[in-house]
Amino acid sequence: MPLLHKIESGEFVVLGEFEPPKGADFSRLLENANQVKGRLDSLVVPEMANAVMKAGSLGGCAFLQTHGFRTIFQICCRDRNRLALQADILSAWALGITDIMAVPGEDIRYGDHPQARDVYDLDLIQLLEILQKFQTGKDMVGIELKGAPVFCTGSTINAGAMGGALDIEIENLKKMTELGVRFVITSPVFDLHRFQQFIKRIDTAKVAVIPTVLLLKSAGMARYIDRNIKNITIPKEMIRGIQKAPDKLKQCIQIAAELIGHFKEMGMAGVMISTVGWEDKLPQVLDTARL
């Protein structure tokens, strides 16, 4: 079922994040995707997440779609000017990709090519304006297109923002929904109490909120995220649970599955499961979550 239809029907959407390889061999990507074929509604293909050079989202989506997967193409402000962004959007539609996520892109200084130049010819709102204008059959400057792409459009939102930063997130979300955004995928969520405070500020009847469930790999990873990643908090008892567990992998999978269950009970539109290189563990997460 197309993503938009599933969102509109109120069914629980299950997405999985699948990063393209750092290289031209896509066989592992396909192998991991095949392990969950038929169990995910769509595969989210990041565009050089964390500013690390890898094969692009468009190539990854096109590759996976030729093997029978639905994909969500991520289009990123960071690396392309307005000409290249528009060209990639049109190419995606011609390749049969109907779902798209507009994202700003992470700070290039923290990636593996810190000497690269940011582009940011357009900001996120301007990029969404292009997507909206394309649906009317015109490009950014008003020239007619031969064929109008009509995507199910999504973006991201920082679920951990607080105070004035949260006010800005909510204001930006309002602008995004006015520009046709149908779903937003959150930053990773571990603290359910904090997430509940966040979700109270959002009209989920107007936009589908899809929390990210990040599969932890160790107590050390959890502590690092909690201490160093802005706007993501991990409850101390969750970290202690991993530390004390005789089978730490099993405990991390259990945490992810329990979070999925909580989001389902809360009436969220779905979840996006991110395994950060552990895509081969995704079937275990789905089994434990009974998805």
N, C-alpha and C positions, 0 to 999 in steps of 0.2 A: 504494500500500500504506500503511495507517495507520502512523504513526510507531512505536507500541508494537510492532507486528508486525515491523517492520524491525529495531528494536533487538533483539528477542528472537531473531530469525533470524540475527543476527550480520552482517547486511549493512552496508556502509559508508554511513552517513547523510550526506547533503549538505544543509545548511541555508543559507539566505541571509537576511541582515538587511535589512528594508525599512522605513525610517522613514516614518510618515505625514507629510503636508505641514504646514507652518505656514500653514494656510489651509483653505478648504473645497473647493478644486479638487483632486480626487483623480486627475485624468487622467494626470499624469506618473507617479504611483505605479503605475497600471495599465499604462501604456506600458512602464515598466521591467520590471514583473513578466512581461508578455507576451513579452519578449525571452528569458526563460529558462524559459518554460512547458514543463513536462515534464522539465526537467533538475534540478530541486531537489525534495527530498522534502517540504519544507515551508518556508514563509516566516515568519521570526520578526519580529513587529511590536513594536518597543519602546514602552514607556509613557513618553513624554517623557524620552528619554535625556538625560543630563547636565543634568537639571532645566530643559530648554528647553521652553517652552510650544509644543505642536503638537497636532494632532488625536490623539485617544487610540488606544490599542492595540485596544480593543474595536471602535471604529468602523472602524479600518483592517482588522482581521480580518474583520468582517462584510462590508465592501465587497469585499475580495479573494475571499472565499468565494463570493459571488454570481457571481463571474467564473471559478469553477472551480479555485481554488487552495486547497491545504491550508495552514492557518496555525497558528502558536503564539501564543496570547494571553498577554501579560505583565501580571500583576496586581501592583501596587506598594503597599507599606506606607506610603510617604511621604505620599500625597495624600488618602487616604480613611479614614474611620472604619470600624468593624466592620460597621455596617449597610450602608454603600455597597459595601464589599468583597464581602460576601455577595450583595448584589443583582447586582453585576456578574458574579460567578461563575455565578449561576443564569441570567442573561441570556445569557452566552456559550454555555452548554450548550444553551439553547433555540434559539440561532441556528446550531447545528450545529458549534460549535467543540469539539473533543474533546481538544486538547492545550493545556496551560497551563504557564506558568513563573511561579513566585512569586519576587519580588525585593524587596529592601529599598528600593531607589531611591537615586540619588546625592544628595549634599548640595545642598540647594536654594540655598545661598548662592552657588554657582558658576554658576547658571543665569541666565536673562534676566529673572527676576522675583525678585530676592533678598529683596524685602520680603514675599514670600509666607510663610505660616505652615506649618511642618511639621505633619503630623498624627501619624503613627506611633502610632495608637491600639493597633495590634497589632505585634508584632515578627514576623520571618520564621517562626520556629518556630510561633507561634500561628496565623499564616495557613495554614501547612501542616496544622496540627491541624484547622482548619475544613474544608479540602479532604478530609481523611481522614474527618471526621465526616459530611460531606455524602454520602459513599458509603454510609453506613449509613441514609440517609434522614432525617437530623435536622440542624437548624441548630446554631449555636454553643451555644445555651442549652438544647438538647435537644428543641425543638419539631419535630414531624414535618413533613416536606416532602412536597409532592405531586410526586413524581418525584425520583429520586436521581441527580445527575450523577456520572459515573465517568470522570474525566479520566486521561490519561497525564500525570503531573505531573513537572515539572522545576524546576530552580533554577540558581543560579550558584555558582561557586567561584573563589577567587583563586589562580591557579596560580603566581603569583610570590611568594607569602608565604614568609617564611623564619623559622627559629628558633621562638620562642614563638608568633608569629602563625600559622605553619603548623600548629602543634599545635592551635590554636583552630579553624582551618579544618577539619582532619581530624575533630575532635570534633563540630563542627557538621554535617559531612557524615554522620557516623554517626547523629546525631539525625534528619537529613533522610531518610535511607534507611529508618529505622524508621517514619517517617511517610508512606512510600509514594513518595518521590521515585525516579523511574526513570532520569532523566538529569540531568547537570549540564553547563552550558556554562561554559567557563573564561573568565577575562580573556584579552586578546590575548597570544599566545605568539610570540616570535621566537627566544629563546635555548633551543635544543633540549637542551643539556646540563643547564641548570637545570630544564627541564620533565621530563626523565628522572628527576631526583632527586625531583621532586614526585610523579610518577606511581608511583614505588616505594612510596609511603606509602598508596596507595589500592587497595582490592580491586575491580578493574574487573569482577569477576564479579557484584558486587552492585549496581553502578550504572554506567551508560554515561557515560563521560567524553568530551565533545565539545569539543575545543580551538577557540578563536576564531582565525581567520586574518584579520588586519586588513590591508587593502590600503593600503600607504603611498602618499603622493602626491608626496613629494620627500625629499631628504636633510635639508632643514630640518625637516620634520615628524618624521622619524625621530630627529634629534638632540633635538628638543623633548621627545618622548615619553621618550627614554632619560634625559634630565636631570631632567625635571619630573614625570613620572607615576609615582607610587609603585608599586613591585612589578612594573614592566615594564622589562626590559632588552633593548636591541637591540645585537647584536654590532657592534663597530666596523667589521669588514670588510664587513658588510652595508651600513652607511651609506656607506663609501668606494666600494662597488660602485655605489651609486646616483649618487654624486657624479661618478664617472669615466665612467659610461655615456653614450654619444652620444644614446641614446633613453631618457630617464629613466622615462617611463611604461612602456615595454616592460620595463625592468629591475624596476620595482616589481611588475608583473604576474608576471614570472618568479619573483621572490622568493615571492610568495603561492602560486604553483603548486608551487614546490619544497617549501614548508612543508606543503602539502596532501599531497604525495607522501610526505614523511617521516612524517606522522601515520598515513597508511595503512599504511606499512611497519611502524610501531610497534604496529599492532593496535588503534589507537583506534577508538571506536565510530563516529566520523564527524568532520565539521568544520562549523563555522558561519563563513561568509564574511561579513565586515563591510566595506562599501565606503565608509561615511560620506559619503553624498551622491554617490558615483560609481557608483550602481547600474547606469548604462548601460555601465560597464566590466566588469560581472560576466560577460557572455558570453565576453569575452576571457580572463578568469581561468579559467573552466571549460574553454575550448578548450585553453589552455596546459597545464592540469592533466589533460587528457584525461578529463574527466568529462561 
